[in-house]
């Protein structure tokens, strides 16, 4: 029996990249270069184990996951396990210079974390500069063994990962933008599972994702938006989808013919195939939702849903004869609002809703674009000759050169913070203004490495207010280390007297990434029960590069199981 168990574990390791050892899942991620051809162009990209997109991390609720990341490229690397709560394991969260120094060339680091109280779809991605353009893959968390889904069991489960393909080197793209102060060049295509689909050029029809299905079956599509800078509309021609999960949390099921998904979000949907389809092939397609004033990739990625019909050929119909499903206009904010307002938590005995009904600390955060002065003797391409910047409460985050969590841990029982950061992040804008009205004349932002400090177990409410300083647009805000409840959202300026009266404290959706409405606001609540240093940032990579980010410091509690453990011995050093 022992020999059989060993041979089975060896088989699993050779074929999937991880070993099975009880309830611990071991993975090895080799970050390496791989030549990949897309859109008639071959380029060398960063991959994990030579795969693009990268390999899935599969585990069950309650498992421990250990991923050894070995850096075999010249870039510094770090990996973030997007949406994993990281309870008492902040050292494994991954954002470079926040919870760890990056993994340097030739070095390795073992990310070690447990999956507690979570099941569903998340994803992993690089969390340094723009490396996540190609370094990403799904995280699939299955329920406890012998535990069923709270929806019909699917015939098959399929990850569907949206990404962006750049013919150019993305590091060169963002470095040029930061030097000139202007907007970066946009991507050349969107992708589904790494493939751009047939609508781009002569090569792309051969680079199309095809999902083969059987009639009369139910499929679970695990949809992930790993694109760098765009929210997306998604539709499957002539089919209705049933949404059952968001950000690895079950939701009250609802039917829809359109899915809206922001970067950093995941959405599980059930696709029930036709019992007697009139044809074998249908398109699925996605294109961006965009309300800003900058440039963006206004193109459509398509995949093919292909029925395996008995006694008929399984050859895919030529793409030129398939009808693209109609998608909303690029700036269809009303469609986005209608979709997002449908999400509700299950809020039942098995999956209760623990939204804080009372709040210890309230914050009001403005999020949006601004500018920094152009350096002397330099010509800049930002607004009115300035450099683009982005901020929260008019503070544009300055990246430190050492990891904030290491600095905090070393100084948590002293009065200092090592000169790396300050703890005076403002709880509201220093200068109130008409946030969604006529833009102010002064677009300048402040700059600094500032943190907001929360005592352990504090209940927190944050109102995230979009601003129209350089054009209103949606901002997908992601909070590390926590889920939060979206208790309210709306358009215009948040009204602190009227809007809280309409907050949903019964069954609000629980997420880790919220798309703050364009020209509007969203209110979230969470309990600060996980000590450490936690990043919160816009998941548009360009906005994060411009400084739309901040950190929370959650202090230790009094009990031993409420204190951040010491760092692991292999934690990278700066």
C-alpha positions as CSV (number, residue, x, y, z in Angstrom):
1,X,0.0,0.0,0.0
2,X,2.8,2.4,0.8
3,X,4.4,1.7,-2.6
4,X,1.1,2.4,-4.3
5,X,0.6,5.6,-2.4
6,X,4.2,6.7,-3.4
7,X,3.6,5.9,-7.0
8,X,0.3,7.7,-7.0
9,X,1.9,10.8,-5.5
10,X,4.7,10.6,-8.1
11,X,2.2,10.4,-10.9
12,X,0.3,13.4,-9.6
13,X,3.5,15.4,-9.2
14,X,4.7,14.6,-12.7
15,X,1.3,15.5,-14.3
16,X,0.1,18.4,-12.3
17,X,3.1,20.0,-10.6
18,X,2.0,19.3,-7.0
19,X,2.2,16.4,-4.6
20,X,-0.5,15.1,-2.3
21,X,0.6,14.6,1.3
22,X,-2.5,14.4,3.5
23,X,-4.1,17.8,3.6
24,X,-1.1,19.7,2.4
25,X,-0.7,20.6,-1.3
26,X,2.9,21.1,-2.4
27,X,3.6,23.0,-5.6
28,X,6.8,24.1,-7.3
29,X,6.6,27.3,-9.5
30,X,9.6,27.8,-11.7
31,X,9.5,31.4,-13.0
32,X,11.2,31.1,-16.4
33,X,11.2,32.5,-19.9
34,X,9.2,30.8,-22.6
35,X,8.8,31.7,-26.3
36,X,5.1,32.2,-27.1
37,X,3.5,33.1,-30.5
38,X,0.4,35.3,-30.6
39,X,-0.9,37.5,-33.4
40,X,1.9,36.4,-35.8
41,X,4.5,37.5,-33.3
42,X,6.8,35.3,-31.2
43,X,8.1,36.8,-28.0
44,X,9.8,35.6,-24.9
45,X,7.5,36.0,-21.9
46,X,7.7,35.2,-18.2
47,X,5.9,32.0,-17.3
48,X,5.4,29.6,-14.5
49,X,6.7,26.1,-15.5
50,X,6.7,27.2,-19.1
51,X,2.9,27.5,-19.2
52,X,0.8,30.5,-20.3
53,X,-1.5,31.0,-18.5
54,X,0.2,29.4,-15.5
55,X,-0.8,26.1,-13.9
56,X,-3.8,26.0,-11.5
57,X,-3.5,25.7,-7.8
58,X,-6.1,23.2,-6.7
59,X,-7.0,22.5,-3.0
60,X,-9.9,21.9,-0.7
61,X,-11.3,24.1,2.0
62,X,-9.2,23.5,5.1
63,X,-6.0,22.4,3.2
64,X,-2.6,23.9,3.7
65,X,-0.9,25.0,0.5
66,X,2.9,25.3,0.1
67,X,4.2,26.8,-3.1
68,X,7.9,27.0,-3.6
69,X,8.6,29.8,-6.1
70,X,12.0,29.6,-7.8
71,X,13.1,32.7,-9.8
72,X,15.0,31.7,-12.9
73,X,14.7,35.1,-14.7
74,X,16.5,38.4,-14.5
75,X,13.5,40.2,-13.1
76,X,12.7,40.4,-9.4
77,X,9.5,38.4,-8.7
78,X,6.8,38.0,-6.1
79,X,3.5,36.1,-6.3
80,X,0.2,37.2,-4.7
81,X,-2.6,34.6,-3.9
82,X,-5.4,37.0,-4.8
83,X,-8.4,36.7,-2.4
84,X,-6.8,34.2,0.0
85,X,-7.6,35.5,3.5
86,X,-4.0,34.7,4.8
87,X,-5.2,34.4,8.4
88,X,-2.0,34.9,10.5
89,X,0.1,34.2,7.3
90,X,0.6,37.7,6.0
91,X,4.2,36.8,5.1
92,X,2.7,34.7,2.3
93,X,0.5,37.4,0.8
94,X,3.0,38.4,-1.8
95,X,2.9,42.1,-2.8
96,X,6.5,43.3,-3.3
97,X,7.7,45.8,-0.7
98,X,4.5,45.5,1.3
99,X,4.6,42.0,2.9
100,X,7.9,40.9,1.4
101,X,11.0,41.9,-0.5
102,X,10.9,40.4,-4.0
103,X,12.5,37.1,-4.9
104,X,15.7,37.9,-6.7
105,X,17.3,36.1,-9.6
106,X,18.4,32.6,-8.5
107,X,16.6,32.8,-5.2
108,X,13.4,31.0,-4.0
109,X,10.7,31.4,-1.4
110,X,8.1,29.0,-0.1
111,X,4.6,30.6,0.2
112,X,2.9,28.7,3.1
113,X,-0.8,29.3,3.9
114,X,-4.0,27.6,4.9
115,X,-7.4,27.9,3.3
116,X,-9.9,28.7,6.0
117,X,-13.6,29.3,5.5
118,X,-13.2,29.7,1.7
119,X,-14.3,27.8,-1.3
120,X,-14.6,28.7,-5.0
121,X,-12.5,30.5,-7.6
122,X,-9.6,32.9,-7.0
123,X,-6.4,33.4,-8.9
124,X,-2.7,34.0,-8.4
125,X,-0.6,36.6,-10.1
126,X,2.7,38.4,-10.0
127,X,2.6,41.4,-7.7
128,X,5.5,43.6,-8.8
129,X,5.5,46.1,-11.7
130,X,3.5,44.8,-14.7
131,X,4.8,41.2,-14.6
132,X,1.3,39.9,-14.0
133,X,0.6,40.5,-17.7
134,X,1.8,36.9,-18.2
135,X,2.3,35.5,-14.7
136,X,-1.1,34.4,-13.6
137,X,-3.3,31.3,-13.2
138,X,-6.4,30.1,-11.4
139,X,-6.9,29.0,-7.8
140,X,-9.6,26.5,-7.5
141,X,-10.8,25.8,-3.9
142,X,-13.1,22.8,-3.7
143,X,-15.5,22.4,-0.7
144,X,-14.8,20.0,2.1
145,X,-14.8,16.4,0.9
146,X,-18.4,15.0,0.7
147,X,-19.8,18.5,0.7
148,X,-21.9,19.6,-2.2
149,X,-22.3,22.9,-3.9
150,X,-25.4,24.9,-3.0
151,X,-26.5,24.7,-6.7
152,X,-26.9,21.8,-9.2
153,X,-23.7,19.7,-9.6
154,X,-22.1,20.6,-12.9
155,X,-21.2,18.1,-15.6
156,X,-17.8,19.8,-15.9
157,X,-15.9,22.8,-14.5
158,X,-13.9,25.1,-16.8
159,X,-11.7,28.0,-15.8
160,X,-12.2,31.0,-18.1
161,X,-9.4,33.6,-17.6
162,X,-9.4,36.9,-19.4
163,X,-6.0,38.6,-20.0
164,X,-4.3,41.2,-22.1
165,X,-1.6,40.5,-24.7
166,X,1.1,43.0,-25.5
167,X,3.3,42.6,-28.5
168,X,5.7,44.9,-26.7
169,X,7.6,44.2,-23.5
170,X,5.2,45.3,-20.7
171,X,8.1,46.4,-18.5
172,X,9.2,48.7,-21.2
173,X,5.7,50.0,-21.7
174,X,5.2,51.1,-18.1
175,X,8.8,52.3,-17.6
176,X,8.4,54.6,-20.6
177,X,5.1,55.9,-19.3
178,X,6.5,56.6,-15.8
179,X,9.5,58.4,-17.4
180,X,7.3,60.6,-19.7
181,X,4.4,61.1,-17.3
182,X,1.9,60.1,-20.0
183,X,-0.4,57.2,-20.4
184,X,1.1,53.9,-21.3
185,X,0.6,52.2,-24.7
186,X,-2.4,49.9,-24.7
187,X,-2.5,46.1,-25.2
188,X,-2.8,44.6,-28.6
189,X,-5.5,42.0,-27.7
190,X,-7.6,40.6,-25.0
191,X,-7.3,36.9,-24.4
192,X,-9.4,33.9,-23.1
193,X,-7.1,31.4,-21.5
194,X,-4.2,33.0,-23.2
195,X,-5.8,33.0,-26.7
196,X,-6.9,36.2,-28.6
197,X,-9.5,34.6,-30.8
198,X,-10.4,35.0,-34.5
199,X,-11.2,38.8,-34.7
200,X,-7.7,40.3,-34.7
201,X,-5.5,39.4,-37.7
202,X,-4.7,36.5,-40.1
203,X,-3.0,34.5,-37.4
204,X,-5.6,34.8,-34.6
205,X,-8.2,32.4,-35.9
206,X,-5.7,29.6,-35.1
207,X,-5.4,31.1,-31.6
208,X,-9.0,30.6,-30.4
209,X,-10.2,29.1,-27.1
210,X,-12.8,26.4,-27.9
211,X,-15.1,24.9,-25.2
212,X,-16.6,21.6,-26.3
213,X,-19.9,20.8,-24.7
214,X,-22.6,18.2,-24.8
215,X,-26.3,19.0,-25.2
216,X,-28.5,19.2,-22.1
217,X,-25.6,19.5,-19.6
218,X,-24.7,22.1,-17.0
219,X,-21.2,23.5,-17.0
220,X,-19.6,25.6,-14.3
221,X,-17.5,28.4,-15.8
222,X,-15.0,29.8,-13.4
223,X,-14.5,33.3,-14.8
224,X,-11.4,35.3,-13.8
225,X,-10.5,38.8,-15.0
226,X,-6.7,38.9,-15.0
227,X,-6.5,41.7,-17.5
228,X,-4.2,44.6,-16.6
229,X,-6.3,47.6,-17.1
230,X,-9.9,46.9,-18.3
231,X,-13.3,45.8,-17.0
232,X,-15.0,43.6,-19.4
233,X,-18.5,42.7,-20.7
234,X,-18.9,39.0,-21.4
235,X,-21.7,37.1,-23.2
236,X,-22.3,33.7,-24.8
237,X,-24.4,33.9,-27.9
238,X,-28.0,32.5,-27.5
239,X,-27.3,31.3,-23.9
240,X,-28.3,32.4,-20.5
241,X,-25.9,32.2,-17.5
242,X,-26.7,31.8,-13.8
243,X,-24.4,33.6,-11.5
244,X,-23.7,31.5,-8.3
245,X,-20.5,32.9,-6.9
246,X,-18.4,36.1,-6.7
247,X,-14.8,36.3,-5.4
248,X,-15.0,32.7,-3.9
249,X,-18.2,33.4,-2.0
250,X,-21.6,31.8,-2.9
251,X,-24.3,34.3,-3.9
252,X,-28.1,34.0,-4.3
253,X,-28.3,32.6,-7.9
254,X,-29.6,34.9,-10.6
255,X,-29.9,34.6,-14.3
256,X,-28.2,37.0,-16.8
257,X,-27.3,37.2,-20.4
258,X,-24.4,39.6,-19.7
259,X,-21.5,39.4,-17.2
260,X,-19.5,42.4,-16.1
261,X,-16.2,41.6,-14.4
262,X,-13.5,44.0,-13.2
263,X,-9.8,43.1,-13.0
264,X,-9.2,41.2,-9.8
265,X,-12.8,39.8,-9.6
266,X,-13.9,36.3,-10.2
267,X,-17.4,35.1,-11.0
268,X,-18.7,31.6,-11.2
269,X,-21.6,31.0,-13.6
270,X,-23.6,28.0,-14.6
271,X,-24.1,27.5,-18.4
272,X,-26.8,25.1,-19.3
273,X,-26.4,23.8,-22.8
274,X,-29.3,23.4,-25.2
275,X,-31.0,20.0,-25.3
276,X,-31.5,20.3,-29.1
277,X,-29.2,23.0,-30.5
278,X,-30.0,24.2,-34.0
279,X,-26.3,24.5,-34.9
280,X,-23.1,23.2,-33.5
281,X,-21.1,26.4,-32.9
282,X,-21.7,29.6,-31.0
283,X,-19.4,32.5,-30.1
284,X,-18.6,33.8,-26.7
285,X,-17.1,37.2,-26.6
286,X,-15.8,40.0,-24.3
287,X,-14.9,43.6,-24.8
288,X,-14.1,46.5,-22.4
289,X,-16.3,48.7,-20.3
290,X,-14.6,52.1,-20.2
291,X,-15.7,55.6,-19.2
292,X,-12.4,57.5,-18.8
293,X,-10.8,60.0,-21.2
294,X,-7.6,58.0,-21.9
295,X,-6.7,55.5,-24.5
296,X,-7.7,51.8,-24.2
297,X,-7.8,48.6,-26.2
298,X,-11.2,48.9,-27.9
299,X,-11.3,45.4,-29.3
300,X,-13.2,42.1,-28.8
301,X,-11.9,38.7,-27.8
302,X,-13.9,35.7,-28.9
303,X,-14.0,32.1,-28.1
304,X,-16.1,29.2,-29.4
305,X,-18.7,27.1,-27.7
306,X,-18.9,24.0,-29.7
307,X,-21.5,21.3,-29.3
308,X,-20.5,17.7,-29.7
309,X,-23.5,16.4,-31.5
310,X,-24.1,12.6,-32.1
311,X,-23.9,11.4,-35.7
312,X,-22.6,14.8,-36.8
313,X,-19.2,16.2,-37.6
314,X,-17.4,17.9,-34.7
315,X,-15.5,20.2,-37.1
316,X,-15.8,23.8,-35.8
317,X,-17.8,26.1,-38.1
318,X,-15.7,28.8,-39.9
319,X,-15.6,31.9,-37.6
320,X,-16.7,34.1,-40.5
321,X,-20.2,32.4,-40.4
322,X,-20.7,32.7,-36.6
323,X,-22.6,35.7,-35.2
324,X,-20.8,37.6,-32.5
325,X,-23.1,38.1,-29.5
326,X,-24.1,41.7,-29.1
327,X,-22.3,43.5,-26.3
328,X,-23.3,46.7,-24.5
329,X,-21.8,50.1,-25.6
330,X,-18.3,50.7,-24.3
331,X,-19.6,53.3,-21.7
332,X,-22.8,51.5,-20.7
333,X,-22.6,52.4,-17.0
334,X,-26.3,51.7,-16.5
335,X,-25.8,48.1,-17.6
336,X,-22.9,47.7,-15.1
337,X,-24.9,49.2,-12.3
338,X,-27.9,46.9,-13.0
339,X,-25.6,43.8,-13.0
340,X,-23.7,44.7,-9.9
341,X,-26.9,45.5,-7.9
342,X,-28.1,41.9,-8.4
343,X,-25.4,40.4,-6.1
344,X,-26.6,39.2,-2.7
345,X,-25.1,36.9,-0.1
346,X,-26.8,33.6,0.6
347,X,-27.3,34.7,4.2
348,X,-28.5,31.3,5.4
349,X,-27.7,29.0,8.3
350,X,-25.0,27.2,6.4
351,X,-23.5,30.4,4.9
352,X,-24.3,33.2,7.3
353,X,-23.7,36.9,6.7
354,X,-21.5,38.5,9.4
355,X,-21.7,42.1,8.2
356,X,-20.8,44.5,11.1
357,X,-24.0,46.1,12.2
358,X,-22.2,48.8,14.2
359,X,-19.0,50.5,13.2
360,X,-16.0,51.5,15.4
361,X,-14.1,53.5,12.7
362,X,-15.4,55.3,9.6
363,X,-13.3,56.3,6.7
364,X,-14.2,58.4,3.6
365,X,-11.7,57.7,0.7
366,X,-11.7,59.6,-2.5
367,X,-10.1,57.6,-5.4
368,X,-9.1,59.0,-8.8
369,X,-6.5,60.6,-11.0
370,X,-4.4,63.7,-10.5
371,X,-1.0,64.9,-11.5
372,X,2.5,65.6,-10.3
373,X,4.8,68.5,-11.5
374,X,7.1,67.7,-14.4
375,X,10.7,67.5,-13.2
376,X,12.9,70.4,-14.1
377,X,14.5,70.2,-17.6
378,X,12.1,67.5,-18.7
379,X,9.2,67.5,-21.1
380,X,6.2,65.6,-19.7
381,X,3.2,64.1,-21.6
382,X,0.6,64.2,-18.8
383,X,-2.2,66.8,-18.3
384,X,-1.0,70.3,-19.2
385,X,2.6,69.2,-19.4
386,X,2.5,67.4,-16.0
387,X,2.9,63.8,-15.0
388,X,-0.1,61.5,-14.4
389,X,-0.6,60.5,-10.8
390,X,-3.4,58.7,-8.9
391,X,-4.3,58.9,-5.3
392,X,-6.5,58.0,-2.3
393,X,-7.5,61.0,-0.3
394,X,-5.1,63.0,-2.5
395,X,-2.1,60.9,-1.2
396,X,-0.2,59.1,-4.0
397,X,1.6,56.2,-2.5
398,X,5.4,56.2,-2.7
399,X,6.9,52.7,-2.9
400,X,9.3,51.9,-0.1
401,X,12.6,50.2,-0.8
402,X,12.1,47.6,2.0
403,X,9.1,45.5,2.9
404,X,6.6,47.4,5.2
405,X,5.5,44.2,7.0
406,X,9.1,43.5,8.0
407,X,9.6,47.1,9.2
408,X,6.3,46.9,11.2
409,X,7.1,43.6,12.8
410,X,10.5,44.8,13.9
411,X,9.1,48.0,15.4
412,X,5.6,47.0,16.5
413,X,6.5,47.2,20.2
414,X,8.5,50.4,19.9
415,X,7.7,53.9,19.1
416,X,9.4,54.1,15.7
417,X,8.6,52.7,12.3
418,X,12.1,52.7,11.0
419,X,11.7,55.8,8.9
420,X,10.1,53.7,6.2
421,X,6.5,54.8,6.5
422,X,4.2,57.1,8.7
423,X,0.9,56.3,10.3
424,X,-1.0,59.4,9.5
425,X,-3.0,58.4,6.5
426,X,-6.0,60.7,6.5
427,X,-9.4,59.2,7.3
428,X,-11.1,61.7,4.9
429,X,-10.0,64.3,2.3
430,X,-8.1,67.2,3.8
431,X,-9.9,69.6,1.4
432,X,-13.5,68.6,0.7
433,X,-14.9,69.5,-2.8
434,X,-17.6,68.5,-5.2
435,X,-16.1,65.2,-6.0
436,X,-18.2,64.3,-9.1
437,X,-19.0,67.8,-10.2
438,X,-16.9,70.4,-12.1
439,X,-13.3,69.4,-11.7
440,X,-11.2,71.6,-9.5
441,X,-8.4,73.7,-11.0
442,X,-5.7,72.2,-8.8
443,X,-5.0,68.6,-9.9
444,X,-1.8,68.2,-7.8
445,X,-1.5,65.3,-5.4
446,X,0.5,64.7,-2.3
447,X,3.1,61.9,-2.1
448,X,4.1,59.7,0.7
449,X,4.2,56.2,2.2
450,X,1.4,56.4,4.8
451,X,-0.6,53.8,6.6
452,X,-3.9,53.7,8.5
453,X,-3.7,51.9,11.8
454,X,-6.5,49.7,13.2
455,X,-6.6,48.0,16.6
456,X,-7.4,44.3,16.5
457,X,-11.1,43.4,16.0
458,X,-12.1,47.0,15.0
459,X,-15.2,47.1,12.8
460,X,-14.5,49.3,9.8
461,X,-16.6,51.2,7.3
462,X,-15.0,52.7,4.2
463,X,-16.8,54.8,1.7
464,X,-15.0,54.8,-1.6
465,X,-15.8,57.9,-3.6
466,X,-14.8,58.3,-7.3
467,X,-13.7,61.7,-8.4
468,X,-13.9,63.5,-11.7
469,X,-10.7,65.5,-11.3
470,X,-9.3,64.1,-14.6
471,X,-12.4,62.3,-15.7
472,X,-14.7,60.0,-13.8
473,X,-14.2,56.3,-14.2
474,X,-14.7,53.0,-12.4
475,X,-11.9,51.9,-10.1
476,X,-11.7,48.2,-9.0
477,X,-10.4,48.4,-5.4
478,X,-8.9,45.3,-4.0
479,X,-8.3,44.7,-0.3
480,X,-5.6,42.2,0.7
481,X,-6.1,39.9,3.7
482,X,-9.8,40.4,4.0
483,X,-13.2,40.0,2.5
484,X,-15.6,42.9,2.9
485,X,-19.3,43.4,2.6
486,X,-20.6,45.9,0.0
487,X,-23.4,47.5,2.0
488,X,-24.2,50.3,-0.5
489,X,-23.3,52.0,-3.7
490,X,-24.7,54.8,-5.8
491,X,-24.0,57.6,-8.2
492,X,-22.9,61.2,-7.5
493,X,-21.5,62.3,-4.2
494,X,-22.1,60.1,-1.1
495,X,-24.6,61.7,1.2
496,X,-23.6,60.8,4.8
497,X,-27.1,61.6,6.1
498,X,-29.3,59.9,3.6
499,X,-27.3,57.1,1.9
500,X,-26.5,55.1,5.1
501,X,-30.3,54.8,5.7
502,X,-30.4,52.6,2.6
503,X,-27.5,50.3,3.5
504,X,-28.1,46.6,3.1
505,X,-27.1,44.9,6.4
506,X,-29.2,41.8,5.7
507,X,-27.6,40.1,2.7
508,X,-24.9,42.3,1.2
509,X,-22.5,40.6,-1.2
510,X,-19.1,39.6,0.3
511,X,-16.1,40.4,-2.0
512,X,-12.4,41.1,-2.0
513,X,-12.6,43.5,-5.0
514,X,-15.2,46.2,-5.6
515,X,-15.6,48.2,-8.8
516,X,-16.3,51.7,-7.5
517,X,-19.0,53.1,-9.8
518,X,-17.9,55.6,-12.4
519,X,-19.0,59.0,-11.0
520,X,-20.3,57.3,-7.9
521,X,-19.4,55.6,-4.6
522,X,-19.4,52.3,-2.8
523,X,-19.5,51.6,0.9
524,X,-17.8,48.5,2.4
525,X,-17.6,47.1,5.9
526,X,-15.2,44.5,7.5
527,X,-13.9,43.4,10.8
528,X,-10.1,43.9,11.3
529,X,-9.4,40.4,12.8
530,X,-6.3,39.5,10.9
531,X,-3.1,41.3,12.2
532,X,-0.5,42.5,9.8
533,X,0.1,45.0,7.0
534,X,-2.5,44.8,4.2
535,X,-2.4,46.5,0.8
536,X,-5.5,48.2,-0.7
537,X,-5.2,49.4,-4.3
538,X,-6.8,49.9,-7.6
539,X,-6.5,46.8,-9.7
540,X,-6.0,48.8,-12.9
541,X,-2.3,48.3,-13.1
542,X,-1.7,51.7,-14.6
543,X,-3.5,53.4,-11.7
544,X,-1.5,51.4,-9.2
545,X,1.7,52.4,-10.9
546,X,0.6,56.0,-10.6
547,X,0.0,55.6,-6.8
548,X,-3.6,54.7,-6.3
549,X,-2.9,52.5,-3.3
550,X,-2.4,52.6,0.5
551,X,-1.8,50.2,3.4
552,X,-3.7,49.2,6.6
553,X,-1.8,48.1,9.7
554,X,-3.9,45.8,11.9
555,X,-2.4,45.5,15.3
556,X,-2.0,42.3,17.3
557,X,-4.8,41.2,19.6
558,X,-4.2,40.1,23.2
559,X,-4.5,36.4,22.8
560,X,-1.7,34.2,21.3
561,X,-3.9,33.3,18.3
562,X,-4.4,37.0,17.6
563,X,-0.7,37.8,17.0
564,X,1.3,37.8,13.8
565,X,3.9,35.0,13.9
566,X,7.5,35.7,13.2
567,X,8.6,35.7,9.5
568,X,9.7,32.4,7.9
569,X,13.5,31.8,7.7
570,X,13.5,32.0,3.9
571,X,11.7,35.3,3.6
572,X,13.5,37.3,0.9
573,X,15.6,40.2,1.9
574,X,15.9,43.6,0.2
